Amino acid sequence: MTIYLKPCMLSGLLLCCLHLQVFAQYNPQKINKKARAYYLNAQSALDMQNFIQAVGYLKLAVKEDSNFLDAWAQLGSIALQQKQYEEAAGDFRQVMRIDSLYDPRLYFSYAKSLAGLGNFAEAITYIHRYLQIPNLGSGETESGNRWLQHFEIGLQTELQHHPFDPHNLGDSINTPDPEYFPSLTVDGRILVFTRNVHNQNEDFYISTWDAADSQWHKAVNLGPPVNTPENEGTAHISQDGRILIYAACNQPGGFGSCDIVYSVKTAHGWSDPINLGPNVNSRFWDSQPCLSPDNHDLYFVSNRPGGYGGSDIYVCHLQPDGTWSKPENLGPNINTPGDETSPFIHADNQTLYFASNGWPGIGDMDLFYSRRQPDGSWSKPVNLGYPINTIDHDGTLFVAADGKTAYFASDRFNGFGQLDIYSFILYPEARPIQTLYVKGEVYDSLTHQPLSAFIDLIDVATDSLITRIRSDINGHYLVTLPVGKIYAFHVSHPGYLFYSDQFSLVNQQAYRPYEINIPLQPIQLHARMVLKNIFFDFNKYDLKPESKPELDKLVQFLKDNPTLHIAIKGYTDSVGSASFNLTLSQHRAEAVMQYLIAHGIQANRLKAVGYGEAQPVASNETEEGRALNRRVEFEVTEK
């Protein structure tokens, strides 16, 4: 998964070429003259960095003289540098077959070739042989021991047999140019990525999913004002597809070499980019932004001073006034004296993926994941293991909301060009929580005008606020829902009754998102709403603890509107006797009223009425209908 980027360092990854060892140990008297001439021509080609020509000459050399050790060693060195590990291993084996004592330092190169193929056990054997060479320099010993640790970690993860079957996204996305840093919306319908056009300019491209044909439409350039003649890169599209946040380099009015900016999707296209300002950006390198699913947290990478190493991962929080807080370093559970890059927070808002060369890994830069703990800290990172990680630079990962489908850029397969975008199924242990979503529009029930309303998502079991967002000026909203919990969902706007709903995702198996358009009722006489998150045990009227978030919302609503009087109305289904149901509904309405009184609402503003099985809103012939008929409502009786 090697990631190559231009010198603007949008990704923060430096390009370093391996220095090829020039082999010249042969005895010219013992080498075929033609082979010797080809070999010398190859050295001249290497001096000009013409690897293709050099390989051609070297292959002619070994064809003329199959025992030409230096030529075989040089072929292996070039293949290793170009990450052609199978060819490199074969060339080095040929050297050792001809003369096992030719150059013991080749054990190091052969070990790396074997590890590049995933053969870590044999790689460990040969790196040990390398480390036993007499009078090995201190730098060589240090490097050998470091790679030994890489190979040992690779072997540990290789033995776990993580499945890995990447699929190229096809020629609608990939071209001979490099494509990388994929980002998708929560519904999986929009893909944004970076393309290095002709290896000269990084631009963003966008594609939409064709559900009918199960394929991506041809990607198109995002165009101005987002794309410019300068470099743009490492884009992240928000879960709802309305915000594109990215790094822009050498921009007028910028704070550093690369700043984090954002653009908003409007009816007329993408807006002019807006710099996030000095609270986020510095005079140093700031890049690789990623928004949390509620758009309230911004993760990014910076090499500003005061961190733990070369580049660290930071987070900023959106403030009530719309500004961003000062960056907070994610701390030593994530950052190391090395480099941490490419943060991606999943739609579950609990699983963070990132790249690091500071944590123990298989190679140059490995991918890790960490889970947010109940106290807000991050767990110790876990290496994603081989074959996702390799001995090379593995730099970025995006995991879809389903928690299974992962996307990455790689040049290690036979793709369309230098870097292509692939998808694969992530093995279970490394998966985030499967995440659904609810989206829709909030509007005035009478005028149908859109409303910018507050939307709260609450974990019913813990009575904790998971997310608070606000619908946009067009009333659009999207809230992510990690499965495994029961959620209370509240929508409110001054001057309107609040709206409530419930999502039980405890036993969710299928990926089924929700789309709910919410007409908020203006506060007026006889306006009424169902309290969908009031819970009682069967045939009982004691309020269950899970009812607290809804009741507290009603308390706050009545405190915000101190002149309102309401009637609390209880209803049942038709199961059981009419008299029992009438009494049960009255007791349930009174239980709600007593909670409100206990939390500061004057009794003279409240009235409790039970209606039993009267006034059904659905058929009592089905369980779904009976569930709708079992309800508690409130109605405005006085403004």
C-alpha positions in Angstrom: 0.0 0.0 0.0 2.8 2.4 -0.8 1.6 6.0 -1.1 3.5 8.4 -3.3 2.8 12.1 -3.2 4.4 15.2 -4.6 7.0 17.3 -2.8 4.3 19.5 -1.2 4.0 16.7 1.3 0.3 16.7 1.5 0.5 13.3 3.0 3.6 13.9 4.9 5.3 10.9 3.3 8.8 11.5 1.9 10.1 9.8 -1.2 13.4 8.1 -0.7 15.2 6.1 -3.3 17.3 3.1 -2.3 20.9 3.5 -3.1 21.8 0.6 -5.4 24.9 -1.3 -4.6 27.2 -1.6 -7.6 28.8 -5.0 -7.7 32.3 -5.2 -9.1 33.9 -8.3 -7.5 34.3 -10.3 -10.7 37.6 -11.3 -12.2 37.5 -9.9 -15.7 39.7 -12.7 -17.0 37.0 -15.3 -16.0 34.0 -13.5 -17.5 32.8 -13.7 -21.0 33.8 -10.6 -22.9 30.3 -9.9 -24.2 28.9 -10.4 -20.7 31.5 -8.0 -19.3 30.6 -5.4 -21.9 26.9 -5.7 -21.1 27.7 -5.4 -17.4 29.7 -2.2 -17.9 26.9 -0.8 -20.1 24.5 -1.5 -17.2 26.6 0.4 -14.8 26.6 3.4 -17.1 22.8 3.2 -17.4 22.6 3.0 -13.6 24.6 6.2 -13.4 21.9 7.8 -15.5 19.1 6.3 -13.3 17.9 4.4 -16.3 16.8 1.2 -14.5 15.0 -0.3 -17.5 18.0 -0.1 -19.7 20.3 -1.4 -16.9 18.1 -4.4 -16.4 18.1 -5.1 -20.1 21.9 -5.1 -20.2 22.2 -7.2 -17.1 19.9 -9.9 -18.4 22.0 -10.0 -21.6 25.0 -10.4 -19.4 23.7 -13.4 -17.5 22.4 -14.9 -20.7 26.0 -14.8 -22.1 27.4 -16.0 -18.8 25.0 -17.7 -16.5 27.5 -17.8 -13.6 28.1 -14.0 -13.7 27.6 -13.4 -10.0 27.9 -9.6 -10.0 25.3 -9.3 -12.7 22.8 -11.6 -10.8 23.4 -9.6 -7.6 22.9 -6.3 -9.4 19.6 -7.6 -11.0 18.4 -8.6 -7.5 19.4 -5.2 -6.1 17.4 -3.4 -8.8 14.4 -5.7 -8.4 14.4 -5.2 -4.6 14.6 -1.4 -5.1 11.6 -1.6 -7.4 9.7 -3.9 -4.9 9.7 -6.8 -7.4 10.3 -9.2 -4.5 9.7 -12.4 -6.4 12.3 -11.5 -9.0 14.7 -10.2 -6.4 14.5 -13.4 -4.3 15.1 -15.5 -7.4 18.1 -13.4 -8.5 19.7 -13.6 -5.0 19.0 -17.4 -4.8 20.9 -17.7 -8.1 23.9 -15.9 -6.6 23.9 -18.2 -3.5 23.4 -21.3 -5.7 26.5 -20.4 -7.7 28.6 -19.3 -4.7 27.2 -19.3 -1.2 30.2 -17.3 0.1 30.0 -14.6 -2.6 29.0 -11.7 -0.3 27.4 -12.5 3.1 25.9 -9.0 3.1 23.4 -10.2 0.4 21.7 -12.1 3.2 20.2 -8.8 4.2 18.8 -8.1 0.8 17.6 -11.7 0.3 15.8 -11.5 3.7 14.0 -8.3 2.7 13.0 -9.9 -0.6 11.6 -13.0 1.3 9.7 -10.7 3.7 8.3 -8.8 0.8 6.8 -12.1 -0.3 5.4 -12.7 3.1 7.9 -15.5 3.9 8.9 -14.1 7.3 10.1 -17.3 8.8 12.8 -17.7 6.1 13.6 -14.0 6.2 14.3 -14.3 9.9 16.7 -17.1 9.2 18.7 -15.1 6.7 18.7 -11.8 8.7 20.2 -13.9 11.6 22.9 -15.0 9.2 23.5 -11.4 8.2 23.9 -10.3 11.8 26.5 -13.0 12.4 28.9 -11.5 9.8 32.2 -10.7 11.6 33.1 -7.0 11.9 29.6 -5.8 10.8 29.4 -2.0 11.3 27.3 -0.5 14.1 24.9 1.0 11.6 24.5 -2.2 9.8 23.9 -4.1 13.0 21.3 -1.6 14.1 19.5 -1.8 10.8 19.6 -5.6 10.8 18.2 -5.8 14.3 15.4 -3.3 13.4 14.4 -5.4 10.4 14.6 -8.5 12.5 11.9 -7.0 14.8 9.8 -6.1 11.7 10.1 -9.7 10.4 9.2 -11.2 13.8 6.0 -9.1 14.0 5.2 -10.0 10.4 5.6 -13.7 11.3 3.3 -13.3 14.3 0.5 -11.7 12.2 1.1 -14.0 9.2 0.4 -17.0 11.4 -3.0 -15.4 12.3 -4.0 -15.9 8.6 -6.0 -12.7 8.1 -8.0 -12.9 4.9 -7.1 -10.3 2.3 -8.6 -10.3 -1.2 -8.4 -6.8 -2.7 -10.5 -5.8 -5.7 -9.6 -3.0 -8.0 -12.3 -0.3 -8.3 -12.0 -0.4 -12.1 -11.2 2.0 -14.9 -14.0 4.4 -13.9 -11.8 5.3 -10.9 -8.3 4.2 -11.7 -6.0 5.4 -14.5 -2.3 5.3 -15.4 -2.0 8.3 -13.1 -1.7 7.7 -9.3 -5.1 7.6 -7.4 -5.1 7.6 -3.6 -6.8 8.9 -0.4 -10.3 7.6 -1.0 -13.2 8.9 1.1 -16.9 8.0 1.0 -20.1 9.3 2.3 -22.0 7.2 4.9 -24.4 5.9 2.4 -21.5 4.7 0.2 -22.9 6.6 -2.9 -20.2 9.3 -3.3 -16.5 8.6 -3.6 -13.9 11.4 -3.5 -10.2 10.8 -4.1 -7.0 12.5 -5.1 -5.4 12.0 -8.5 -1.9 13.2 -9.4 -2.6 14.3 -12.9 0.4 13.4 -15.1 2.4 13.3 -11.9 2.4 17.1 -11.9 -0.7 18.4 -10.1 -2.9 16.9 -7.4 -6.6 17.4 -7.9 -9.8 15.9 -6.4 -12.1 13.6 -8.4 -15.6 12.5 -7.6 -17.6 9.5 -8.5 -21.2 8.3 -7.7 -22.3 4.7 -7.2 -24.6 3.3 -9.9 -26.8 1.0 -7.8 -28.6 -0.4 -10.9 -25.3 -1.6 -12.5 -23.4 -2.1 -9.2 -20.4 0.0 -10.4 -18.9 3.4 -10.1 -19.7 6.1 -12.6 -16.7 7.6 -14.5 -14.9 9.9 -12.0 -14.9 13.6 -12.9 -12.6 16.4 -11.9 -14.2 18.4 -9.0 -13.1 21.5 -10.8 -12.8 25.1 -9.5 -13.0 26.6 -7.0 -11.8 23.6 -5.1 -9.2 22.4 -7.6 -6.6 25.0 -8.5 -3.2 25.1 -10.4 -1.6 24.4 -7.0 -1.8 21.1 -5.1 -4.8 20.0 -3.2 -4.8 16.6 -1.4 -5.9 14.3 1.4 -9.6 15.2 1.1 -12.2 13.9 3.5 -15.9 14.2 2.6 -18.3 14.5 5.5 -20.8 11.6 6.2 -23.6 13.6 4.7 -21.6 14.7 1.6 -22.1 18.4 2.3 -18.6 19.3 3.5 -15.2 18.7 1.8 -12.3 19.3 4.1 -8.8 19.0 2.7 -5.2 20.3 2.7 -4.2 23.1 0.3 -0.6 24.2 -0.2 0.9 27.5 -1.1 -2.5 29.3 -1.0 -2.7 33.1 -0.8 -3.3 34.2 2.8 -2.3 30.8 4.2 -0.6 30.3 7.6 1.9 27.7 6.6 3.2 25.6 3.7 -0.1 23.5 3.8 -3.3 24.6 5.5 -6.5 22.8 6.2 -9.5 24.4 4.4 -13.1 23.3 3.7 -15.7 23.8 1.0 -19.5 23.4 1.4 -21.8 21.8 -1.2 -24.5 24.3 -2.3 -27.2 24.3 -4.9 -24.7 25.9 -7.3 -21.8 23.6 -6.6 -18.9 23.7 -4.2 -18.3 27.0 -2.4 -15.0 28.9 -2.4 -12.6 27.2 0.1 -12.5 28.6 3.6 -9.3 28.5 5.7 -10.0 27.1 9.2 -7.9 29.9 10.7 -5.1 30.2 13.2 -6.7 28.1 15.9 -6.2 25.0 13.6 -3.5 26.0 11.1 0.0 27.0 12.0 3.1 28.2 10.3 4.1 24.5 10.2 2.7 21.7 8.1 -0.9 20.8 8.8 -2.6 18.2 6.7 -4.7 15.0 6.4 -7.9 16.2 8.0 -10.8 13.9 8.9 -14.1 14.9 10.4 -16.0 12.9 13.0 -19.4 11.6 11.8 -21.2 14.5 13.7 -18.8 17.0 12.2 -17.9 18.2 15.7 -14.3 16.8 15.9 -11.5 17.5 13.5 -8.6 15.1 13.4 -5.5 16.0 11.5 -1.7 15.7 11.3 0.9 18.3 12.1 4.6 18.6 12.6 4.3 21.6 14.9 6.6 21.7 17.9 5.6 20.4 21.2 4.5 17.0 20.1 5.9 13.5 20.6 7.8 13.1 17.4 8.1 14.2 13.8 4.4 14.3 13.0 1.6 13.8 15.5 -2.2 13.4 15.3 -4.2 16.2 16.8 -7.9 16.9 17.4 -9.9 20.2 17.5 -13.5 20.5 18.7 -16.3 22.6 17.2 -17.4 25.3 19.7 -21.0 26.6 20.2 -20.1 29.8 18.4 -19.0 27.8 15.3 -15.2 28.2 15.8 -12.7 25.5 16.4 -10.9 24.9 19.7 -7.1 24.9 19.9 -5.6 21.6 18.8 -5.2 18.8 21.4 -2.5 16.2 20.9 -4.0 12.7 21.1 -1.3 11.8 23.5 1.2 8.9 24.0 -1.5 6.2 23.5 -1.5 7.2 19.8 1.6 9.4 19.1 5.2 8.3 19.4 8.7 9.7 18.8 8.2 8.5 15.2 5.6 9.7 12.7 1.9 9.2 13.0 -0.2 10.1 9.9 -3.5 9.5 8.0 -6.0 9.5 10.8 -9.5 8.2 9.9 -12.3 8.1 12.5 -15.0 5.7 11.5 -18.7 6.5 11.3 -19.1 4.7 14.7 -17.0 7.6 16.2 -15.2 5.1 18.3 -12.6 3.4 16.1 -9.6 5.4 14.9 -7.3 4.1 12.1 -3.9 5.6 11.4 -0.4 5.0 10.1 2.7 5.0 12.2 6.4 4.1 12.1 6.8 4.6 15.8 4.7 1.6 17.0 6.1 -1.9 16.5 5.4 -2.8 12.9 6.3 -4.9 9.9 8.0 -2.3 7.8 8.5 1.3 7.0 5.0 2.6 7.9 2.2 0.3 9.2 -1.6 0.8 9.7 -3.1 0.5 13.2 -6.4 0.9 14.9 -7.4 2.1 18.3 -10.7 2.1 20.2 -12.1 5.0 22.2 -12.5 3.9 25.8 -15.5 4.8 28.1 -13.4 7.6 29.7 -12.6 9.1 26.3 -9.0 7.8 26.1 -7.6 5.7 23.3 -6.7 2.0 23.6 -3.2 0.8 22.8 -3.0 0.6 19.0 -3.2 -2.8 17.3 -1.2 -3.5 14.1 -3.5 -4.6 11.3 -1.0 -7.2 10.5 0.2 -9.0 7.3 -0.9 -9.0 4.5 -2.6 -5.6 5.0 0.7 -4.3 6.3 3.9 -5.1 4.4 7.6 -4.3 4.7 6.8 -1.2 2.6 5.1 2.1 3.3 1.4 1.4 4.1 -0.1 4.7 4.5 -3.9 5.1 4.6 -7.2 3.2 5.1 -10.9 4.1 4.9 -13.5 1.8 6.3 -17.1 2.1 5.1 -20.1 2.5 7.5 -20.9 -1.2 7.2 -17.7 -1.9 9.2 -16.6 -4.5 6.7 -15.6 -2.8 3.5 -12.2 -1.1 3.5 -10.6 1.0 0.8 -6.9 1.8 0.2 -4.4 2.8 -2.5 -1.7 0.4 -3.6 0.9 -0.2 -6.3 1.6 -3.8 -5.3 -0.9 -5.4 -7.6 -1.2 -5.3 -11.4 -3.5 -2.3 -11.6 -4.0 0.4 -14.2 -1.1 2.6 -13.2 1.2 3.6 -10.4 -1.3 3.7 -7.6 -4.8 2.4 -7.8 -7.7 2.4 -5.3 -8.8 -1.1 -4.1 -11.5 -2.4 -1.7 -11.4 -5.5 0.5 -13.3 -7.1 3.3 -11.7 -6.3 6.6 -11.2 -9.2 8.9 -13.6 -9.3 11.9 -11.2 -8.4 14.8 -10.2 -5.1 13.1 -13.7 -4.0 12.2 -15.4 -1.0 13.7 -19.0 -1.1 14.9 -21.4 -1.5 12.0 -23.0 1.9 11.7 -26.4 2.8 10.2 -27.8 6.3 9.8 -30.9 8.4 9.9 -31.3 11.3 7.6 -34.1 13.6 6.3 -35.4 17.1 6.5 -36.8 19.2 9.3 -39.5 21.6 8.4 -42.5 23.6 9.7 -45.6 21.4 9.6 -47.8 24.3 8.5 -45.7 26.3 6.1 -43.3 23.5 5.0 -40.4 26.0 5.4 -37.1 24.3 6.4 -35.9 24.6 10.0 -32.3 24.6 11.3 -33.2 22.5 14.4 -31.1 20.8 17.1 -31.0 17.0 16.9 -29.9 15.0 19.9 -29.0 11.3 19.9 -29.0 9.7 23.3 -27.9 6.2 24.4 -31.0 5.1 26.3 -29.1 2.5 28.5 -26.7 5.1 29.9 -28.7 8.3 29.4 -25.7 9.8 27.7 -25.7 12.2 24.8 -24.0 10.6 21.9 -24.4 13.3 19.3 -25.8 16.8 19.0 -26.0 18.3 15.6 -28.0 21.0 13.8 -29.8 20.6 10.5 -28.6 22.9 7.9 -30.3 26.0 6.5 -32.2 23.7 4.1 -33.4 21.5 7.0 -31.2 18.6 6.0 -29.7 16.4 8.7 -27.8 13.1 9.0 -27.0 11.2 12.2 -25.0 8.0 12.4 -26.2 5.1 14.5 -23.7 2.5 15.6 -25.5 -0.8 16.0 -25.9 -2.6 19.3 -27.7 0.1 21.3 -31.1 1.6 21.8 -31.3 5.3 20.9 -33.6 8.1 21.8 -33.8 10.7 19.1 -34.9 14.3 19.8 -35.4 17.2 17.5 -36.2 20.7 18.8 -36.5 24.3 17.7 -37.6 27.3 19.6 -41.4 28.0 19.2 -42.1 24.3 18.2 -43.1 21.1 19.9 -40.1 18.8 20.0 -40.1 15.5 18.1 -39.0 12.2 19.5 -38.3 8.8 18.1 -36.6 5.6 19.1 -34.1 3.3 17.3 -33.5 -0.2 18.7 -30.4 -1.6 17.0 -29.5 -4.2 19.6 -30.1 -7.1 17.3 -29.6 -5.4 14.0 -28.3 -7.7 11.3 -29.1 -6.1 8.0 -27.7 -2.8 6.8 -31.0 -0.7 6.8 -30.6 3.0 7.1 -33.5 5.3 8.1 -35.0 8.2 6.2 -37.3 10.4 8.3 -38.6 13.8 7.4 -39.7 15.6 10.5 -42.6 18.2 10.4 -42.2 20.2 13.7 -45.5 21.6 15.0 -45.6 25.2 16.0 -46.6 25.7 19.6 -50.4 26.4 19.5 -53.5 25.4 21.3 -54.4 21.7 20.9 -51.0 20.9 19.3 -50.1 17.3 20.4 -47.3 14.8 20.1 -46.5 11.2 21.0 -43.8 10.6 23.6 -42.1 7.6 21.8 -39.5 7.0 24.5 -41.7 6.5 27.5 -41.3 2.8 28.7 -43.3 0.6 31.1 -43.2 -3.1 31.9 -46.1 -5.2 30.6 -49.3 -4.3 32.4 -47.5 -2.0 34.8 -47.3 1.7 35.2 -43.9 2.2 36.9 -41.6 4.3 34.6 -38.6 2.3 33.4 -35.2 4.0 33.7 -34.9 4.2 29.9 -37.7 6.8 30.0 -35.5 9.4 31.7 -34.1 11.1 28.6 -37.5 11.6 27.1 -39.0 12.9 30.4 -36.1 15.2 30.9 -36.6 16.6 27.4 -40.3 17.3 28.3 -39.2 18.9 31.6 -36.8 21.2 29.7 -39.5 22.0 27.1 -42.0 23.1 29.8 -39.3 25.2 31.5 -38.4 26.9 28.2 -42.1 27.7 27.7 -43.3 28.6 31.2 -46.8 29.7 30.2 -47.8 26.4 28.6 -50.3 24.0 30.2 -50.5 20.5 28.9 -52.7 17.4 29.3 -50.8 14.1 29.5 -52.9 11.3 27.9 -52.4 7.6 28.3 -53.6 4.9 25.8 -53.5 1.1 25.6 -54.2 -1.5 23.0 -57.3 -3.7 23.1 -55.7 -6.7 24.8 -57.4 -7.3 28.2 -60.6 -5.9 29.7 -61.7 -2.3 28.9 -61.8 -1.4 32.6 -58.3 -2.7 33.3 -56.9 -0.8 30.3 -58.7 2.4 31.3 -57.2 2.2 34.8 -53.7 1.3 33.5 -53.7 4.2 31.1 -54.7 6.6 33.8 -51.9 5.4 36.1 -49.4 5.7 33.3 -50.4 9.3 32.5 -50.2 10.1 36.3 -46.7 8.5 36.5 -45.5 10.9 33.8 -47.2 13.9 35.5 -45.6 13.0 38.9 -42.1 12.9 37.3 -42.6 16.3 35.8 -43.8 17.7 39.2 -40.8 16.1 41.0 -38.5 17.9 38.5 -39.9 21.4 39.1 -43.0 21.8 36.9 -46.0 23.3 38.7 -48.8 20.9 39.2 -51.4 23.4 38.1 -49.9 23.4 34.6 -50.5 19.6 34.2 -53.4 17.3 33.8 -53.3 13.5 33.5 -56.1 11.6 31.6 -56.3 7.9 30.8 -58.3 6.8 27.7 -57.7 3.1 27.8 -58.2 1.4 24.5 -60.2 4.3 23.0 -59.0 6.4 20.2 -56.7 3.8 18.5 -54.3 5.2 15.8 -53.8 1.8 14.2 -55.4 -1.6 13.9 -55.4 -3.8 17.0 -55.3 -6.9 14.8 -51.5 -6.8 14.4 -48.7 -6.5 16.8 -47.3 -3.5 15.0 -50.7 -1.7 15.3 -51.1 -2.6 18.9 -47.6 -1.2 19.6 -48.7 2.1 18.1 -51.8 2.2 20.1 -49.9 1.7 23.4 -48.7 5.3 23.8 -48.4 8.4 26.0 -49.1 11.8 24.4 -49.3 15.4 25.5 -51.5 18.1 24.2 -51.2 21.9 24.7 -54.3 23.0 26.6 -53.3 26.6 27.3 -50.6 28.9 25.8 
